């Protein structure tokens, strides 16, 4: 996937018109910045902006050709502003809800990682019994929606919330051995 494809669907999490708080320069010399998350691989970005940039929290932009974006750098969760960290949870939940087909396919396509570990077991609250129930149910017919998942799999009550929790865990934790969403599949 090219960087321009990756950057499409990037959502602005926070906008700091006066720049980062740790910038020691006088306020009038600071560069406005925004923080954003990419919807395809959940990469986090800091965007340095022109003074006249027309960007607001919640905007969906293509960071490679958005007017006013002067520099883009990838950042870690800890580098985000407090506002961006707070907004991230809501944006991830919205993405998982809006792209239902993409995320339902996680339940349809998940496979074994090792002989003893399955991708479904990486999802919060899914143990051996629930995993086997999902696997047995999807053999009969692939899942079509979150509602379909909840109705057909006993014990699976909020499939979209489970996915959002895992995505956030992968974004926040640098030392996870296995990843499903952030930085591509392993």
Order of alpha helices (4+ residues) and beta strands (2+ residues): alpha-beta-beta-beta-beta-beta-alpha-alpha-alpha-alpha-alpha
